[in-house]
Amino acid sequence: MDIEEVRTYFLSKTGVVEEQPFNMPVPVFKIGEKMFALINIHEPNRQSINLKYYKEEVDNLRESFEEIQPGYHMNKTHWNTVYLDGSLKDEFIKRLIDVSYEIVFKSLTKKKQKEVLEA
C-alpha cells in the first residue's frame, strides 16, 4: 500500500476525521477526537504510518517484522511505526489499521461511541 491508499482506507472507517494539529503538516486521523493513526513525514524517502497496537503483543510484532518499529515520537508501549516500503502485504497493513481503530474506539465512552456510529 502507498500513503494515498492508506489515507483512503483510514477515511473509509466510520467517524474518522483527518486533522493537522501539530506545528508541522503531519496528517493525524482521529475517531471520537482521539488519534488512532498518523502519516509520518520525518523520513521523506520512506513512507510510514504510526498505529496503536495491543501492548501485550507489541514486542512480538516488532520482533516478527522488520518494517514494524517502536513508534516515532510516540509512547513506545502502545505505538508502532509501520514502514510501507517492505514486504508487508496490503491485507496485513489493513488489519494493523483495523486493530488501531478498534483499540481507540473501545477506549471511547459509550456515549462517544454512539455519537461516532450515528454520525
Number of C-alpha atoms within 10 A of each C-alpha: 17 12 14 9 11 19 19 10 14 23 15 11 13 13 18 19 17 17 14 12 10 9 6 8 12 16 18 21 21 21 22 20 14 16 20 26 25 21 20 22 15 11 8 8 8 12 18 25 24 25 25 27 24 14 12 10 11 20 18 10 16 16 11 10 13 13 18 24 19 19 18 16 11 14 11 16 16 18 24 29 24 27 20 20 13 14 10 16 11 14 10 10 17 15 12 17 23 18 17 22 26 15 14 19 21 11 13 16 11 11 8 16 16 12 12 17 10 9 7
